[in-house]
Every structure is written in structure tokens, then in C-alpha cells.
């Protein structure tokens, strides 16, 4: 983080040295930051659109919670259905984990219709998808409103 601050300070100093007005530097800097925020929001929206589409190709079953697997990049819940293990695609909740996940208890899951893929969405990931999709719609409208606002002149 400190490297980023030093880099920005050096860039601003060089721009001032070459005679670029401070107001122009701030406008360009603000434009770059807003552009990065817009790109992040677009990626956020794209992620939840793809996730929402993937829900269409799943079927609802009752699976039994087995354990939290912590061997991958993030902890995820593992469920059993008809003798097969299914990994939840979203990270396991870390806050209140003991209240959320109970071994040998049956939960509703959405599993892949493709028998080769052993992935699932549990109720917690469906809640995150619902909230994320709603926030994505709001973010999309905010981006459209910002684009119209900028296009029509500040």
C-alpha cells in the first residue's frame, strides 16, 4: 500500500514539474479512480449474472452435511447425496459456523444436472446469490445513471 502512495506522489510531482496544473491532475486522478470502480462493478455484475444463469441448470435435492473442507483456496462445505460428495461452490461461512453447519443434518441443495460435476449450492450460498443479484441490479442502474450524467455534462 505504501508503494502505491509513493508512486502516486512521484507521478504527481513529475506532472507538476512538467507544468501540468494541479486541477487537471486531480480531474484525471478522479477519472481513473471512477473508471476502476466502474470496472469492479461490471465484474461484480457479470459474476452474479453468470451465477444466476448457472442456477437454471441445477436440480434441488436433500443432501447431508459432512464437513468443512479447508484444503482448497477457501473453506467450503461438503455434502453427501446418494453416496457422492458435493462441494459447495461458495466459501463456507466463518461467522457463526457452529450455528449454521450441523453434521449429519439434511439440507436442501441445488446440484449440477451433469453427473460428472459434483458441485452444489447450499442455502447460505443461495442467500448470498440473492443479495448479490439485487445489489448487482442496483449497481447496474447506478452505472447507467452515472454514464448518462457524465454524457450530459456534469
N, CA, C and O of each residue as an XYZ file, in Angstrom:
616
protein
N       0.826     -1.193      0.000
C       0.000      0.000      0.000
C       0.868      1.253      0.000
O       0.571      2.235     -0.680
N       1.942      1.197      0.775
C       2.833      2.336      0.854
C       3.502      2.614     -0.491
O       3.753      3.767     -0.844
N       3.789      1.536     -1.242
C       4.384      1.699     -2.565
C       3.450      2.446     -3.507
O       3.890      3.264     -4.315
N       2.168      2.159     -3.395
C       1.182      2.830     -4.245
C       1.143      4.323     -3.922
O       1.103      5.158     -4.827
N       1.154      4.653     -2.641
C       1.128      6.061     -2.237
C       2.376      6.785     -2.745
O       2.289      7.896     -3.267
N       3.537      6.145     -2.586
C       4.775      6.768     -3.077
C       4.755      6.933     -4.594
O       5.198      7.959     -5.110
N       4.249      5.941     -5.305
C       4.170      6.022     -6.759
C       3.273      7.163     -7.194
O       3.627      7.918     -8.099
N       2.119      7.300     -6.563
C       1.202      8.396     -6.897
C       1.852      9.742     -6.590
O       1.733     10.682     -7.376
N       2.535      9.840     -5.457
C       3.207     11.095     -5.096
C       4.287     11.454     -6.113
O       4.421     12.619     -6.488
N       5.053     10.470     -6.560
C       6.094     10.721     -7.564
C       5.480     11.152     -8.888
O       5.980     12.072     -9.535
N       4.391     10.486     -9.297
C       3.723     10.850    -10.551
C       3.187     12.276    -10.468
O       3.348     13.055    -11.407
N       2.554     12.620     -9.352
C       2.029     13.988     -9.184
C       3.167     15.000     -9.209
O       3.043     16.054     -9.832
N       4.277     14.692     -8.537
C       5.427     15.605     -8.533
C       5.982     15.792     -9.940
O       6.313     16.912    -10.329
N       6.089     14.711    -10.705
C       6.584     14.817    -12.080
C       5.629     15.628    -12.965
O       6.067     16.445    -13.775
N       4.343     15.400    -12.805
C       3.372     16.154    -13.597
C       3.427     17.646    -13.260
O       3.338     18.493    -14.149
N       3.573     17.958    -11.978
C       3.717     19.364    -11.574
C       5.020     19.948    -12.113
O       5.057     21.110    -12.518
N       6.078     19.158    -12.119
C       7.372     19.604    -12.636
C       7.273     19.955    -14.125
O       7.911     20.900    -14.590
N       6.464     19.184    -14.869
C       6.302     19.450    -16.305
C       5.255     20.521    -16.590
O       4.947     20.780    -17.753
N       4.705     21.147    -15.557
C       3.823     22.294    -15.735
C       2.348     21.987    -15.899
O       1.590     22.855    -16.333
N       1.924     20.796    -15.569
C       0.502     20.460    -15.667
C      -0.190     20.996    -14.414
O       0.265     20.751    -13.296
N      -1.293     21.728    -14.604
C      -1.983     22.320    -13.441
C      -2.503     21.248    -12.469
O      -2.883     20.150    -12.876
N      -2.507     21.594    -11.196
C      -2.942     20.677    -10.144
C      -4.402     20.261    -10.335
O      -4.760     19.115    -10.061
N      -5.250     21.192    -10.806
C      -6.664     20.867    -11.023
C      -6.812     19.771    -12.080
O      -7.641     18.872    -11.930
N      -6.015     19.841    -13.145
C      -6.065     18.828    -14.197
C      -5.618     17.479    -13.655
O      -6.196     16.445    -13.990
N      -4.597     17.491    -12.825
C      -4.110     16.243    -12.229
C      -5.201     15.603    -11.380
O      -5.406     14.391    -11.443
N      -5.906     16.414    -10.583
C      -6.974     15.876     -9.738
C      -8.141     15.342    -10.566
O      -8.726     14.318    -10.214
N      -8.485     16.014    -11.652
C      -9.584     15.545    -12.508
C      -9.218     14.213    -13.149
O     -10.043     13.300    -13.189
N      -7.997     14.091    -13.650
C      -7.562     12.839    -14.266
C      -7.499     11.731    -13.219
O      -7.928     10.605    -13.474
N      -6.966     12.049    -12.048
C      -6.884     11.063    -10.977
C      -8.279     10.582    -10.577
O      -8.498      9.383    -10.406
N      -9.213     11.509    -10.428
C     -10.596     11.137    -10.078
C     -11.225     10.297    -11.182
O     -11.965      9.356    -10.897
N     -10.940     10.626    -12.432
C     -11.487      9.859    -13.555
C     -10.949      8.421    -13.558
O     -11.692      7.475    -13.822
N      -9.678      8.270    -13.267
C      -9.088      6.932    -13.218
C      -9.708      6.117    -12.083
O     -10.045      4.948    -12.269
N      -9.856      6.728    -10.921
C     -10.466      6.023     -9.780
C     -11.903      5.615    -10.101
O     -12.309      4.489     -9.815
N     -12.671      6.527    -10.693
C     -14.050      6.193    -11.057
C     -14.098      5.098    -12.113
O     -14.984      4.244    -12.083
N     -13.156      5.118    -13.041
C     -13.082      4.062    -14.048
C     -12.797      2.708    -13.430
O     -13.396      1.707    -13.824
N     -11.886      2.665    -12.463
C     -11.588      1.408    -11.770
C     -12.787      0.900    -10.976
O     -13.049     -0.302    -10.927
N     -13.506      1.825    -10.359
C     -14.724      1.444     -9.629
C     -15.767      0.891    -10.596
O     -16.432     -0.101    -10.295
N     -15.910      1.531    -11.758
C     -16.869      1.056    -12.755
C     -16.501     -0.337    -13.255
O     -17.378     -1.183    -13.429
N     -15.214     -0.581    -13.487
C     -14.776     -1.909    -13.929
C     -15.058     -2.951    -12.850
O     -15.528     -4.047    -13.157
N     -14.778     -2.620    -11.599
C     -15.060     -3.548    -10.499
C     -16.552     -3.853    -10.404
O     -16.938     -5.002    -10.189
N     -17.392     -2.829    -10.563
C     -18.846     -3.053    -10.525
C     -19.303     -3.917    -11.697
O     -20.166     -4.780    -11.530
N     -18.737     -3.695    -12.873
C     -19.103     -4.508    -14.033
C     -18.715     -5.970    -13.823
O     -19.477     -6.866    -14.184
N     -17.556     -6.219    -13.253
C     -17.145     -7.593    -12.960
C     -18.041     -8.223    -11.896
O     -18.368     -9.406    -11.984
N     -18.437     -7.444    -10.896
C     -19.359     -7.891     -9.862
C     -20.700     -8.291    -10.487
O     -21.251     -9.347    -10.174
N     -21.207     -7.445    -11.361
C     -22.472     -7.717    -12.045
C     -22.351     -8.968    -12.903
O     -23.232     -9.827    -12.873
N     -21.268     -9.080    -13.668
C     -21.057    -10.237    -14.534
C     -20.992    -11.529    -13.729
O     -21.560    -12.541    -14.139
N     -20.311    -11.507    -12.594
C     -20.226    -12.692    -11.747
C     -21.615    -13.168    -11.327
O     -21.913    -14.359    -11.416
N     -22.460    -12.257    -10.875
C     -23.776    -12.677    -10.406
C     -24.720    -13.022    -11.547
O     -25.619    -13.842    -11.358
N     -24.549    -12.431    -12.720
C     -25.358    -12.841    -13.880
C     -25.011    -14.282    -14.251
O     -25.905    -15.096    -14.482
N     -23.724    -14.597    -14.309
C     -23.296    -15.969    -14.630
C     -23.780    -16.943    -13.566
O     -24.231    -18.042    -13.889
N     -23.690    -16.548    -12.297
C     -24.162    -17.411    -11.211
C     -25.660    -17.638    -11.316
O     -26.129    -18.761    -11.126
N     -26.425    -16.580    -11.620
C     -27.876    -16.727    -11.768
C     -28.223    -17.666    -12.921
O     -29.147    -18.471    -12.813
N     -27.491    -17.563    -14.010
C     -27.739    -18.450    -15.152
C     -27.413    -19.891    -14.787
O     -28.123    -20.809    -15.198
N     -26.346    -20.100    -14.019
C     -25.969    -21.469    -13.642
C     -27.035    -22.124    -12.762
O     -27.145    -23.350    -12.737
N     -27.816    -21.323    -12.045
C     -28.886    -21.891    -11.209
C     -29.954    -22.583    -12.053
O     -30.626    -23.500    -11.582
N     -30.105    -22.140    -13.295
C     -31.111    -22.735    -14.175
C     -30.780    -24.181    -14.536
O     -31.671    -24.942    -14.914
N     -29.512    -24.568    -14.424
C     -29.072    -25.897    -14.828
C     -28.784    -26.789    -13.622
O     -27.908    -27.653    -13.672
N     -29.516    -26.574    -12.560
C     -29.330    -27.353    -11.336
C     -30.669    -27.960    -10.913
O     -31.737    -27.514    -11.332
N     -30.580    -28.969    -10.089
C     -31.804    -29.585     -9.556
C     -31.725    -29.617     -8.039
O     -30.646    -29.707     -7.455
N     -32.895    -29.541     -7.417
C     -32.986    -29.490     -5.953
C     -33.018    -30.909     -5.395
O     -33.778    -31.763     -5.851
N     -32.164    -31.134     -4.390
C     -32.107    -32.417     -3.686
C     -31.905    -32.139     -2.196
O     -31.649    -31.007     -1.784
N     -32.027    -33.197     -1.407
C     -31.717    -33.126      0.021
C     -30.381    -33.831      0.228
O     -30.249    -35.029     -0.022
N     -29.400    -33.072      0.686
C     -28.078    -33.634      0.952
C     -27.726    -33.521      2.413
O     -28.254    -32.663      3.120
N     -26.840    -34.378      2.872
C     -26.426    -34.400      4.277
C     -25.083    -33.693      4.390
O     -24.148    -33.976      3.641
N     -25.004    -32.761      5.349
C     -23.749    -32.050      5.580
C     -22.741    -33.002      6.212
O     -23.039    -33.680      7.195
N     -21.526    -33.040      5.623
C     -20.478    -33.916      6.140
C     -19.430    -33.168      6.951
O     -19.138    -33.525      8.092
N     -18.856    -32.103      6.332
C     -17.741    -31.415      6.978
C     -17.444    -30.113      6.255
O     -17.999    -29.814      5.197
N     -16.553    -29.356      6.863
C     -15.975    -28.179      6.219
C     -14.601    -28.587      5.717
O     -13.753    -29.017      6.499
N     -14.378    -28.455      4.422
C     -13.094    -28.816      3.826
C     -12.226    -27.566      3.730
O     -12.620    -26.575      3.114
N     -11.057    -27.615      4.333
C     -10.172    -26.450      4.324
C      -8.890    -26.698      3.536
O      -7.888    -26.018      3.756
N      -8.913    -27.665      2.620
C      -7.707    -27.987      1.861
C      -7.563    -27.147      0.598
O      -6.473    -27.094      0.028
N      -8.607    -26.502      0.152
C      -8.549    -25.693     -1.062
C      -8.220    -24.243     -0.723
O      -7.807    -23.935      0.395
N      -8.407    -23.367     -1.690
C      -8.101    -21.946     -1.503
C      -8.972    -21.323     -0.423
O      -8.535    -20.405      0.272
N     -10.183    -21.804     -0.277
C     -11.069    -21.306      0.773
C     -11.821    -22.490      1.367
O     -11.990    -23.525      0.722
N     -12.267    -22.318      2.602
C     -13.052    -23.355      3.260
C     -14.404    -23.469      2.564
O     -15.030    -22.455      2.253
N     -14.853    -24.689      2.321
C     -16.171    -24.887      1.735
C     -16.847    -26.099      2.373
O     -16.198    -27.024      2.861
N     -18.160    -26.054      2.347
C     -18.948    -27.139      2.914
C     -18.966    -28.320      1.946
O     -18.958    -28.148      0.727
N     -18.992    -29.512      2.515
C     -19.069    -30.734      1.728
C     -20.334    -31.473      2.154
O     -20.579    -31.689      3.341
N     -21.131    -31.854      1.156
C     -22.400    -32.537      1.404
C     -22.372    -33.900      0.728
O     -21.592    -34.132     -0.195
N     -23.219    -34.785      1.193
C     -23.345    -36.112      0.601
C     -24.754    -36.274      0.050
O     -25.743    -35.931      0.698
N     -24.815    -36.812     -1.178
C     -26.111    -37.131     -1.786
C     -25.930    -38.400     -2.610
O     -25.098    -38.446     -3.516
N     -26.703    -39.421     -2.295
C     -26.665    -40.718     -2.965
C     -25.246    -41.278     -3.043
O     -24.830    -41.794     -4.081
N     -24.509    -41.173     -1.939
C     -23.178    -41.753     -1.868
C     -22.076    -40.932     -2.518
O     -20.913    -41.333     -2.484
N     -22.410    -39.817     -3.095
C     -21.416    -38.942     -3.730
C     -21.230    -37.691     -2.884
O     -22.175    -37.201     -2.265
N     -20.003    -37.180     -2.865
C     -19.732    -35.934     -2.157
C     -19.854    -34.757     -3.121
O     -19.387    -34.809     -4.259
N     -20.492    -33.700     -2.636
C     -20.686    -32.476     -3.415
C     -20.070    -31.309     -2.662
O     -20.357    -31.096     -1.484
N     -19.221    -30.556     -3.349
C     -18.578    -29.389     -2.756
C     -19.413    -28.151     -3.050
O     -19.834    -27.923     -4.184
N     -19.642    -27.366     -2.022
C     -20.350    -26.104     -2.205
C     -19.436    -25.151     -2.966
O     -18.243    -25.065     -2.675
N     -19.989    -24.443     -3.930
C     -19.201    -23.552     -4.768
C     -18.812    -22.253     -4.072
O     -17.867    -21.589     -4.496
N     -19.515    -21.886     -3.025
C     -19.212    -20.657     -2.301
C     -18.440    -21.002     -1.033
O     -18.575    -22.108     -0.509
N     -17.641    -20.075     -0.539
C     -16.912    -20.334      0.708
C     -17.866    -20.583      1.872
O     -18.969    -20.040      1.923
N     -17.416    -21.411      2.795
C     -18.213    -21.686      3.993
C     -18.235    -20.441      4.871
O     -17.244    -19.719      4.983
N     -19.372    -20.211      5.479
C     -19.499    -19.077      6.383
C     -18.562    -19.286      7.565
O     -18.553    -20.357      8.170
N     -17.787    -18.281      7.891
C     -16.889    -18.423      9.039
C     -17.510    -17.842     10.298
O     -17.210    -18.287     11.406
N     -18.375    -16.850     10.132
C     -19.040    -16.236     11.276
C     -20.239    -17.098     11.652
O     -21.138    -17.290     10.833
N     -20.267    -17.610     12.850
C     -21.391    -18.430     13.294
C     -21.408    -19.806     12.670
O     -22.473    -20.398     12.496
N     -20.241    -20.322     12.332
C     -20.148    -21.612     11.635
C     -20.800    -22.737     12.422
O     -21.431    -23.618     11.838
N     -20.655    -22.718     13.727
C     -21.216    -23.800     14.549
C     -22.753    -23.760     14.566
O     -23.397    -24.788     14.771
N     -23.324    -22.597     14.355
C     -24.796    -22.490     14.315
C     -25.349    -22.841     12.941
O     -26.494    -23.277     12.818
N     -24.541    -22.651     11.921
C     -25.022    -22.814     10.551
C     -24.908    -24.257     10.079
O     -25.852    -24.808      9.512
N     -23.752    -24.864     10.314
C     -23.483    -26.195      9.790
C     -23.545    -27.228     10.907
O     -22.858    -27.102     11.920
N     -24.381    -28.257     10.712
C     -24.535    -29.327     11.690
C     -24.309    -30.660     10.984
O     -25.001    -30.990     10.021
N     -23.340    -31.416     11.470
C     -23.023    -32.695     10.843
C     -24.222    -33.632     10.884
O     -25.016    -33.637     11.825
N     -24.315    -34.420      9.827
C     -25.357    -35.450      9.661
C     -26.764    -34.866      9.553
O     -27.741    -35.602      9.697
N     -26.889    -33.577      9.306
C     -28.200    -32.962      9.134
C     -28.456    -32.757      7.642
O     -27.542    -32.421      6.889
N     -29.707    -32.961      7.218
C     -30.073    -32.827      5.811
C     -30.377    -31.363      5.487
O     -31.031    -30.662      6.259
N     -29.891    -30.927      4.338
C     -30.110    -29.558      3.849
C     -30.553    -29.622      2.396
O     -30.205    -30.552      1.669
N     -31.318    -28.634      1.984
C     -31.668    -28.518      0.574
C     -30.459    -28.015     -0.196
O     -29.785    -27.077      0.228
N     -30.193    -28.642     -1.322
C     -29.069    -28.270     -2.169
C     -29.540    -28.125     -3.603
O     -30.535    -28.727     -4.005
N     -28.836    -27.343     -4.352
C     -29.001    -27.313     -5.799
C     -27.722    -27.894     -6.382
O     -26.655    -27.287     -6.289
N     -27.838    -29.082     -6.988
C     -26.656    -29.745     -7.529
C     -26.704    -29.702     -9.051
O     -27.759    -29.499     -9.651
N     -25.553    -29.894     -9.651
C     -25.439    -29.873    -11.099
C     -26.198    -31.050    -11.698
O     -26.193    -32.151    -11.147
N     -26.847    -30.809    -12.826
C     -27.537    -31.895    -13.525
C     -26.537    -32.794    -14.249
O     -26.853    -33.931    -14.599
N     -25.344    -32.284    -14.467
C     -24.275    -33.060    -15.071
C     -23.694    -33.973    -13.993
O     -23.168    -33.493    -12.989
N     -23.786    -35.276    -14.196
C     -23.364    -36.222    -13.160
C     -21.855    -36.222    -12.942
O     -21.383    -36.759    -11.940
N     -21.090    -35.634    -13.857
C     -19.635    -35.587    -13.693
C     -19.197    -34.457    -12.769
O     -18.112    -34.511    -12.189
N     -20.035    -33.438    -12.631
C     -19.697    -32.314    -11.760
C     -20.339    -32.533    -10.397
O     -21.551    -32.717    -10.292
N     -19.535    -32.512     -9.381
C     -20.032    -32.722     -8.017
C     -19.953    -31.404     -7.256
O     -19.212    -31.262     -6.283
N     -20.744    -30.443     -7.737
C     -20.802    -29.132     -7.110
C     -22.227    -28.846     -6.674
O     -23.187    -29.384     -7.226
N     -22.340    -27.991     -5.676
C     -23.660    -27.685     -5.137
C     -23.702    -26.247     -4.637
O     -22.676    -25.625     -4.364
N     -24.914    -25.752     -4.529
C     -25.189    -24.504     -3.829
C     -26.033    -24.875     -2.616
O     -27.032    -25.582     -2.744
N     -25.632    -24.399     -1.441
C     -26.444    -24.640     -0.251
C     -27.288    -23.392      0.032
O     -27.252    -22.426     -0.731
N     -28.031    -23.421      1.112
C     -28.942    -22.311      1.409
C     -28.186    -21.016      1.690
O     -28.707    -19.934      1.420
N     -26.991    -21.104      2.218
C     -26.221    -19.899      2.519
C     -25.709    -19.258      1.236
O     -25.734    -18.035      1.091
N     -25.245    -20.085      0.310
C     -24.781    -19.538     -0.959
C     -25.949    -18.979     -1.766
O     -25.779    -17.999     -2.490
N     -27.129    -19.584     -1.654
C     -28.300    -19.041     -2.354
C     -28.692    -17.678     -1.786
O     -29.130    -16.798     -2.526
N     -28.537    -17.505     -0.477
C     -28.805    -16.203      0.139
C     -27.820    -15.159     -0.390
O     -28.210    -14.036     -0.711
N     -26.544    -15.536     -0.479
C     -25.529    -14.613     -0.999
C     -25.815    -14.276     -2.456
O     -25.658    -13.128     -2.872
N     -26.231    -15.266     -3.229
C     -26.565    -15.026     -4.636
C     -27.749    -14.069     -4.747
O     -27.737    -13.170     -5.588
N     -28.767    -14.249     -3.915
C     -29.942    -13.372     -3.966
C     -29.565    -11.936     -3.612
O     -29.967    -11.001     -4.304
N     -28.801    -11.759     -2.548
C     -28.377    -10.415     -2.148
C     -27.455     -9.812     -3.208
O     -27.614     -8.651     -3.586
N     -26.497    -10.598     -3.681
C     -25.567    -10.110     -4.698
C     -26.256     -9.749     -5.994
O     -25.871     -8.779     -6.648
N     -27.275    -10.516     -6.384
C     -28.023    -10.204     -7.604
C     -28.804     -8.900     -7.449
O     -28.854     -8.085     -8.371
N     -29.406     -8.710     -6.287
C     -30.130     -7.457     -6.042
C     -29.180     -6.268     -6.054
O     -29.483     -5.237     -6.654
N     -28.040     -6.403     -5.401
C     -27.046     -5.322     -5.391
C     -26.517     -5.088     -6.806
O     -26.234     -3.949     -7.176
N     -26.380     -6.149     -7.597
C     -25.914     -6.010     -8.980
C     -26.886     -5.189     -9.819
O     -26.473     -4.356    -10.626
N     -28.179     -5.429     -9.621
C     -29.179     -4.651    -10.361
C     -29.088     -3.181     -9.968
O     -29.123     -2.302    -10.829
N     -28.971     -2.918     -8.687
C     -28.832     -1.530     -8.218
C     -27.559     -0.909     -8.766
O     -27.569      0.245     -9.195
N     -26.459     -1.659     -8.759
C     -25.184     -1.150     -9.283
C     -25.276     -0.883    -10.776
O     -24.721      0.100    -11.268
N     -25.970     -1.750    -11.499
C     -26.130     -1.536    -12.944
C     -26.890     -0.239    -13.212
O     -26.496      0.538    -14.081
N     -27.973      0.001    -12.476
C     -28.714      1.252    -12.645
C     -27.859      2.456    -12.253
O     -27.936      3.507    -12.890
N     -27.053      2.306    -11.219
C     -26.171      3.405    -10.810
C     -25.138      3.707    -11.888
O     -24.851      4.873    -12.160
N     -24.576      2.673    -12.504
C     -23.620      2.889    -13.587
C     -24.271      3.553    -14.795
O     -23.683      4.443    -15.411
N     -25.477      3.123    -15.131
C     -26.193      3.728    -16.255
C     -26.502      5.187    -15.948
O     -26.318      6.056    -16.800
N     -26.969      5.457    -14.734
C     -27.263      6.841    -14.344
C     -26.005      7.695    -14.368
O     -26.043      8.844    -14.808
N     -24.891      7.143    -13.898
C     -23.634      7.897    -13.916
C     -23.177      8.174    -15.340
O     -22.695      9.267    -15.638
N     -23.325      7.186    -16.224
C     -22.935      7.385    -17.622
C     -23.792      8.460    -18.284
O     -23.275      9.286    -19.036
N     -25.089      8.457    -18.013
C     -25.978      9.483    -18.568
C     -25.618     10.851    -18.001
O     -25.591     11.850    -18.719
N     -25.345     10.876    -16.708
C     -24.985     12.135    -16.037
C     -23.704     12.708    -16.634
O     -23.631     13.903    -16.918
N     -22.702     11.866    -16.825
C     -21.420     12.314    -17.383
C     -21.585     12.726    -18.838
O     -20.997     13.715    -19.275
N     -22.383     11.973    -19.590
C     -22.588     12.267    -21.014
C     -23.263     13.619    -21.217
O     -22.920     14.362    -22.137
N     -24.214     13.927    -20.361
C     -24.944     15.186    -20.474
C     -24.172     16.354    -19.889
O     -24.643     17.491    -19.919
N     -23.022     16.088    -19.374
C     -22.209     17.170    -18.798
C     -22.489     17.331    -17.322
O     -23.633     17.416    -16.877
N     -21.434     17.368    -16.607
C     -21.543     17.487    -15.154
C     -22.229     18.779    -14.823
O     -22.428     19.089    -13.648
